[in-house]
Amino acid sequence: MESVIGYERHFDPEDIFFSTTDRRGVITRSNRTFDVLSRYDREKLIGSPHNIIRHADMPAAVFKCMWDDLSSGLPVCAYVTNRAADHLDYRVFATVVPLHDGYLSVRLKPLQSDTQQAVEDAYRRVRSLERKHEAAGMPKREVAIKGAEALGQELSSLGYPSLYAMTSVALPAEVESLINAGVRVPARPQATGGVAEVLDSVNEIERETNLLVFRLDEYERLLNSLTSRSQQVEPVAERADSVVAAVAAGWAPGEKPKVEEFGERVTNHATSAAAVLRTLPGRMVGLHKAVTDLRFRIALVRLETLMVGRFAASILDGGEADAIGAINDLCEAMESSVHGLVPALRKVTLGVDDMSSSLQGAVADLDRVLRPLMRWVDARKASNPTRAVAPALERANVLAEQGFPEVRPLAELAAQCRGLDLPFDQPAVDNQLHRIRQALTTLN
């Protein structure tokens, strides 16, 4: 149900916009929601450039960044304010993905109001700057470039290095909010034939992605705990460095072979452990980026799956002019999204495996430091050391007693992450997409 407040048209989460365009941005398909809420007849929309609904307050920078990413083959998203034919505004969270001969867009009611507000405030500042450049006679292309620079700075102040980075976080949150609002694949128990086949396949894909999201939530909880604990690694690495320094300061020329062996062993293991520990914060940043990208890829599949289900239901319910064509386009988009999800999933699992192995190695190295260190201290004290090395020996003794208790819990958390399965059966999903395509041939 729609409502109007002031100059803005509001709508429900159930009202999801769909359209496709050619490579020039000319509309080739629309759905009933787009037709109704834009107040344009379908005959007017089809064949018109998509910017027929562009709002004058939207920065050129946003569309430049979106087109740049799309031209690179990336899916893109943005909060967008549009202008309907009756001059009322309506706000959407737009997702656009490339097709082989154009682009496919799904647009939602924004539900992450805090993010939306922060981004729209940034848009207003950028658009104000663009208008100053326009008033000064700057060409449109240059205005967009200058605006994109300003938008990058605005988003950076919000913690996002780019528009793509912002929407990589926003899309999963918006899709999750949409699902929590009760928007699901429609249930049509009375469906038979091809429509039933499509809905059954869509439900199977939805179950596959829902399980992955559930497991990824637990995965991210463990990673967040690991990130929190990883803030302790620098003091541990410094203690390992102190062990090396104490052994070096307590060394004496002509040590007995066994004493020298203990010292070398301590130095090698402590140096190796310190080097590994210092890589942990950077690895955690990389892992969180990989998980964010994986969530984004999953959200794309979930959103496209939802739209296939809605179009399939519309074949029974009526109301959509070309549901079969739209489902075919969505299947192409889903195939691309699934094939983007799989390497993202692999990157996460390989990153965790590598980190877990490295931390286990660091634990083993530090375990191998303590006993030889005590033996080295005892052996050096028994060799009548000079008074000059006494402080180094005392420092080494204190370090040996203190140990490195913080590291083992880190390794245990990493091992828990490594042991948590992130299930996604790509062949099964590919098979369901093929099944949908086959079912559509029976509906033509």
C-alpha distance (Angstrom), angle and dihedral (degrees) to the residues before:
residue distance angle dihedral
M1 . . .
E2 3.78 . .
S3 3.78 129.2 .
V4 3.79 135.3 -176.6
I5 3.79 124.2 -133.5
G6 3.77 114.0 179.4
Y7 3.79 107.3 -46.4
E8 3.79 95.7 -21.6
R9 3.80 130.5 92.6
H10 3.80 114.6 -145.0
F11 3.78 125.0 -161.4
D12 3.81 140.7 -180.0
P13 3.81 129.0 -92.2
E14 3.82 86.6 -111.9
D15 3.81 89.0 65.9
I16 3.80 103.1 87.6
F17 3.80 120.1 174.3
F18 3.80 122.2 -139.2
S19 3.78 132.2 -175.8
T20 3.77 142.5 148.7
T21 3.78 128.9 -151.8
D22 3.76 137.3 -171.9
R23 3.80 120.0 -111.4
R24 3.80 91.0 -82.6
G25 3.80 92.2 56.4
V26 3.81 96.0 -104.8
I27 3.82 111.8 148.3
T28 3.81 114.3 -111.2
R29 3.83 100.6 167.2
S30 3.79 137.1 17.3
N31 3.77 135.9 174.7
R32 3.78 130.5 -130.6
T33 3.82 93.5 -98.9
F34 3.80 90.7 56.8
D35 3.81 91.8 46.8
V36 3.80 94.8 48.1
L37 3.80 101.0 41.5
S38 3.81 95.2 40.9
R39 3.85 88.7 49.9
Y40 3.81 90.0 -136.9
D41 3.79 121.4 126.5
R42 3.79 112.7 -117.0
E43 3.81 88.8 -118.6
K44 3.80 88.2 58.8
L45 3.81 95.0 45.7
I46 3.80 96.9 47.9
G47 3.78 107.1 80.3
S48 3.81 94.3 16.0
P49 3.81 123.0 111.0
H50 3.80 111.8 -100.6
N51 3.79 89.3 -120.0
I52 3.81 87.5 74.2
I53 3.82 83.7 98.0
R54 3.81 95.9 41.9
H55 3.79 114.8 134.5
A56 3.79 118.5 -137.2
D57 3.81 90.8 -133.0
M58 3.82 93.2 61.0
P59 3.82 112.0 101.6
A60 3.79 116.4 -116.8
A61 3.81 84.2 -136.6
V62 3.81 92.4 71.2
F63 3.79 93.4 55.8
K64 3.79 92.4 43.5
C65 3.81 90.8 54.2
M66 3.80 90.9 45.9
W67 3.80 93.4 49.8
D68 3.80 91.7 45.9
D69 3.81 90.7 54.7
L70 3.81 93.5 43.0
S71 3.79 89.9 50.7
S72 3.80 87.1 55.9
G73 3.80 90.1 54.1
L74 3.80 95.1 -105.2
P75 3.81 125.5 137.5
V76 3.80 110.4 -120.9
C77 3.80 138.6 -161.8
A78 3.78 136.1 -171.7
Y79 3.77 143.2 165.5
V80 3.81 104.1 -107.3
T81 3.79 134.5 -174.9
N82 3.82 113.2 -150.7
R83 3.80 133.5 -168.0
A84 3.82 117.8 -133.2
A85 3.80 124.5 -145.6
D86 3.82 89.7 -100.3
H87 3.83 88.7 56.0
L88 3.80 95.2 -109.2
D89 3.79 118.8 133.7
Y90 3.79 125.1 -125.8
R91 3.79 127.2 -176.0
V92 3.79 126.2 -141.6
F93 3.76 142.1 172.4
A94 3.80 101.0 -127.6
T95 3.79 126.2 -155.6
V96 3.81 118.5 -170.3
V97 3.80 125.9 -174.8
P98 3.81 130.2 -179.2
L99 3.81 122.0 -106.7
H100 3.80 125.0 -167.1
D101 3.81 90.9 -99.1
G102 3.79 103.2 21.6
Y103 3.78 143.0 -31.7
L104 3.79 139.1 -56.6
S105 3.80 122.6 -148.2
V106 3.79 131.9 -166.3
R107 3.79 116.9 -175.2
L108 3.79 127.1 -165.0
K109 3.76 138.6 -168.7
P110 3.84 103.1 -97.4
L111 3.80 109.3 -113.2
Q112 3.82 100.7 170.2
S113 3.79 92.9 81.6
D114 3.82 97.9 174.7
T115 3.80 92.9 53.5
Q116 3.78 91.7 42.6
Q117 3.82 92.0 51.4
A118 3.81 93.9 48.4
V119 3.80 91.9 48.6
E120 3.80 94.0 45.8
D121 3.81 90.4 50.3
A122 3.81 87.4 54.5
Y123 3.80 89.9 48.5
R124 3.80 91.1 54.5
R125 3.79 92.2 54.0
V126 3.79 92.2 46.8
R127 3.81 93.0 46.9
S128 3.81 90.5 50.5
L129 3.80 89.0 55.3
E130 3.80 91.4 47.2
R131 3.80 91.1 52.4
K132 3.81 90.2 54.4
H133 3.80 89.8 53.0
E134 3.82 90.5 47.4
A135 3.80 91.1 50.7
A136 3.80 88.7 52.2
G137 3.81 89.9 56.7
M138 3.80 98.3 -106.4
P139 3.85 113.2 162.0
K140 3.82 115.6 -104.2
R141 3.79 93.5 -113.6
E142 3.81 91.7 54.0
V143 3.80 90.9 46.0
A144 3.81 89.6 55.9
I145 3.81 91.8 48.3
K146 3.81 92.6 49.8
G147 3.78 89.9 45.0
A148 3.80 91.5 51.0
E149 3.80 90.0 53.9
A150 3.81 90.2 51.3
L151 3.81 92.0 45.3
G152 3.79 89.9 52.3
Q153 3.81 90.0 54.6
E154 3.80 92.0 47.0
L155 3.80 93.2 50.3
S156 3.79 91.0 45.2
S157 3.81 88.9 57.5
L158 3.83 87.1 55.4
G159 3.80 90.8 52.5
Y160 3.81 98.5 -98.3
P161 3.82 120.2 115.4
S162 3.83 91.7 -156.4
L163 3.80 144.6 -1.0
Y164 3.81 88.4 -97.9
A165 3.81 90.5 53.7
M166 3.81 91.1 50.8
T167 3.78 93.9 50.0
S168 3.81 91.8 44.6
V169 3.79 85.3 66.3
A170 3.81 97.3 35.3
L171 3.82 99.6 50.8
P172 3.83 96.9 60.0
A173 3.81 89.7 46.5
E174 3.81 92.9 48.5
V175 3.81 93.1 47.0
E176 3.81 91.6 47.5
S177 3.82 90.0 49.9
L178 3.80 90.0 48.8
I179 3.80 91.7 52.9
N180 3.81 91.3 45.0
A181 3.81 87.7 53.1
G182 3.80 87.0 62.8
V183 3.80 100.1 -101.0
R184 3.80 105.6 142.5
V185 3.77 140.4 147.8
P186 3.82 102.8 -64.6
A187 3.79 116.5 -105.3
R188 3.79 113.4 -130.7
P189 3.82 106.5 170.3
Q190 3.80 90.3 171.4
A191 3.83 92.0 60.6
T192 3.79 118.3 117.3
G193 3.79 137.5 178.3
G194 3.79 120.0 7.1
V195 3.80 95.8 -5.6
A196 3.81 90.9 53.4
E197 3.81 89.3 49.4
V198 3.81 91.6 52.2
L199 3.80 93.9 47.0
D200 3.80 92.1 46.4
S201 3.82 91.3 51.9
V202 3.79 91.8 46.0
N203 3.80 90.6 52.3
E204 3.81 90.4 50.8
I205 3.81 91.3 52.2
E206 3.80 90.3 46.1
R207 3.81 90.6 53.6
E208 3.80 90.3 49.2
T209 3.81 93.4 53.0
N210 3.82 94.1 40.5
L211 3.81 90.4 56.9
L212 3.79 90.8 48.5
V213 3.82 91.1 51.1
F214 3.81 91.1 48.9
R215 3.81 92.1 51.7
L216 3.79 92.2 43.1
D217 3.82 90.0 56.3
E218 3.82 89.2 58.4
Y219 3.80 90.4 43.3
E220 3.78 91.5 53.5
R221 3.81 91.5 47.5
L222 3.80 89.1 57.9
L223 3.80 91.6 45.2
N224 3.81 90.8 51.5
S225 3.82 89.9 52.0
L226 3.77 89.1 48.5
T227 3.80 91.1 49.4
S228 3.80 90.8 51.2
R229 3.79 92.2 50.5
S230 3.80 92.7 43.2
Q231 3.81 88.2 70.0
Q232 3.82 85.5 75.3
V233 3.79 95.3 59.5
E234 3.80 99.2 87.7
P235 3.84 94.0 62.4
V236 3.82 88.0 47.7
A237 3.80 91.2 49.9
E238 3.80 89.1 48.2
R239 3.81 90.0 53.2
A240 3.79 89.2 51.3
D241 3.81 88.1 51.0
S242 3.81 88.6 49.4
V243 3.80 89.9 54.4
V244 3.80 89.8 54.1
A245 3.81 90.8 46.9
A246 3.82 92.9 47.8
V247 3.80 92.1 50.4
A248 3.80 90.8 48.1
A249 3.82 91.6 49.2
G250 3.80 92.6 46.4
W251 3.78 95.2 47.6
A252 3.78 119.0 114.6
P253 3.80 128.9 -162.3
G254 3.77 113.9 -103.6
E255 3.82 96.7 23.1
K256 3.77 116.7 178.8
P257 3.84 109.2 -93.6
K258 3.80 93.5 -111.8
V259 3.79 93.2 49.9
E260 3.78 90.6 47.0
E261 3.81 90.0 50.1
F262 3.81 91.2 52.8
G263 3.79 91.0 50.8
E264 3.79 94.2 48.8
R265 3.79 92.0 47.1
V266 3.81 92.0 51.3
T267 3.80 91.9 47.6
N268 3.81 94.8 48.9
H269 3.81 96.1 47.5
A270 3.81 94.8 43.3
T271 3.81 92.0 48.4
S272 3.81 91.8 49.2
A273 3.82 93.4 48.2
A274 3.80 93.6 47.7
A275 3.81 91.1 51.7
V276 3.82 92.2 51.7
L277 3.80 94.1 46.1
R278 3.79 92.1 52.7
T279 3.80 90.6 57.3
L280 3.81 92.1 56.4
P281 3.85 100.3 85.4
G282 3.81 91.3 50.2
R283 3.79 91.2 46.8
M284 3.79 90.5 51.3
V285 3.81 91.0 52.9
G286 3.80 89.4 51.1
L287 3.80 92.1 47.6
H288 3.79 93.4 50.1
K289 3.82 89.2 50.8
A290 3.80 89.6 50.3
V291 3.81 91.6 49.6
T292 3.82 90.6 48.2
D293 3.80 90.2 52.4
L294 3.81 90.8 47.4
R295 3.82 91.3 51.3
F296 3.80 89.1 50.0
R297 3.82 91.8 51.6
I298 3.80 91.8 48.1
A299 3.82 90.9 49.2
L300 3.81 90.4 53.7
V301 3.80 91.1 53.9
R302 3.81 91.6 46.2
L303 3.81 92.7 50.4
E304 3.80 93.9 46.6
T305 3.82 90.4 46.2
L306 3.79 89.8 53.2
M307 3.80 91.3 51.5
V308 3.81 93.1 49.8
G309 3.80 88.4 53.5
R310 3.79 92.5 49.3
F311 3.79 93.2 49.8
A312 3.82 90.6 46.5
A313 3.80 89.9 53.2
S314 3.80 89.7 48.7
I315 3.81 89.5 61.1
L316 3.80 85.9 66.6
D317 3.79 97.1 35.3
G318 3.81 99.0 40.5
G319 3.79 124.3 -140.1
E320 3.82 101.7 109.1
A321 3.79 119.9 92.9
D322 3.82 98.9 -153.3
A323 3.79 109.3 13.1
I324 3.81 93.3 153.2
G325 3.81 92.8 53.5
A326 3.80 90.5 47.2
I327 3.82 91.7 50.6
N328 3.81 90.3 50.5
D329 3.81 89.9 52.9
L330 3.81 90.8 46.6
C331 3.82 90.6 50.7
E332 3.80 89.1 54.9
A333 3.80 89.7 50.0
M334 3.81 91.4 47.2
E335 3.80 92.5 50.3
S336 3.79 88.9 54.2
S337 3.81 92.2 45.2
V338 3.81 92.7 49.4
H339 3.79 91.2 49.5
G340 3.81 88.5 51.0
L341 3.80 91.8 48.1
V342 3.81 95.8 55.7
P343 3.84 98.2 60.9
A344 3.82 89.3 42.3
L345 3.81 88.9 55.0
R346 3.80 91.2 46.9
K347 3.81 91.1 50.6
V348 3.81 91.0 54.9
T349 3.80 95.4 47.4
L350 3.81 94.0 44.8
G351 3.81 90.7 47.5
V352 3.80 91.9 52.6
D353 3.81 92.1 44.5
D354 3.79 91.1 52.2
M355 3.81 93.4 46.3
S356 3.80 92.4 47.6
S357 3.80 91.7 50.4
S358 3.80 91.4 48.2
L359 3.81 93.0 49.4
Q360 3.79 91.7 47.8
G361 3.79 87.0 52.1
A362 3.81 91.3 49.8
V363 3.82 90.8 50.7
A364 3.79 89.9 50.5
D365 3.81 91.2 48.2
L366 3.80 92.7 50.3
D367 3.80 91.3 46.4
R368 3.79 87.1 54.3
V369 3.80 90.4 51.7
L370 3.79 100.1 59.6
R371 3.80 105.2 56.8
P372 3.84 95.5 42.2
L373 3.80 88.4 45.3
M374 3.81 91.7 56.2
R375 3.79 90.3 46.3
W376 3.78 91.1 49.2
V377 3.82 91.8 50.0
D378 3.81 91.6 48.6
A379 3.80 92.0 46.9
R380 3.80 93.1 48.5
K381 3.80 92.2 48.0
A382 3.80 89.3 51.0
S383 3.81 91.4 53.6
N384 3.82 95.3 67.0
P385 3.81 96.2 -109.5
T386 3.76 120.6 -156.7
R387 3.77 119.3 -99.3
A388 3.81 88.4 -110.9
V389 3.81 93.2 68.7
A390 3.80 96.3 42.4
P391 3.85 94.4 93.4
A392 3.81 90.6 51.8
L393 3.79 91.4 50.8
E394 3.79 91.5 48.2
R395 3.81 90.5 49.2
A396 3.82 90.6 49.8
N397 3.80 90.0 49.9
V398 3.82 91.9 52.1
L399 3.81 91.2 48.3
A400 3.80 91.7 49.8
E401 3.80 91.0 52.1
Q402 3.80 92.0 46.1
G403 3.81 93.9 50.8
F404 3.81 124.0 175.3
P405 3.82 105.8 -75.2
E406 3.82 94.9 156.3
V407 3.79 95.7 67.8
R408 3.79 102.5 62.5
P409 3.86 94.5 61.9
L410 3.81 88.2 52.3
A411 3.78 90.8 53.9
E412 3.80 90.9 46.5
L413 3.82 91.8 53.0
A414 3.79 90.9 48.2
A415 3.80 89.5 49.8
Q416 3.82 89.8 51.8
C417 3.81 89.4 53.2
R418 3.78 90.0 48.0
G419 3.78 91.2 50.8
L420 3.81 94.5 49.9
D421 3.79 110.0 96.3
L422 3.80 118.0 -135.9
P423 3.80 99.7 -157.1
F424 3.78 121.8 -153.1
D425 3.78 121.4 148.4
Q426 3.80 103.5 -158.2
P427 3.83 95.4 179.8
A428 3.81 89.6 52.9
V429 3.82 91.8 49.9
D430 3.81 91.3 45.8
N431 3.79 88.1 51.3
Q432 3.81 91.2 52.2
L433 3.81 90.9 50.2
H434 3.81 89.4 50.7
R435 3.80 88.7 49.0
I436 3.83 89.9 53.4
R437 3.80 91.0 50.6
Q438 3.79 90.6 50.0
A439 3.81 92.0 48.2
L440 3.81 90.8 52.6
T441 3.80 90.6 59.2
T442 3.80 88.4 62.7
L443 3.81 91.3 53.3
N444 3.81 99.0 53.1
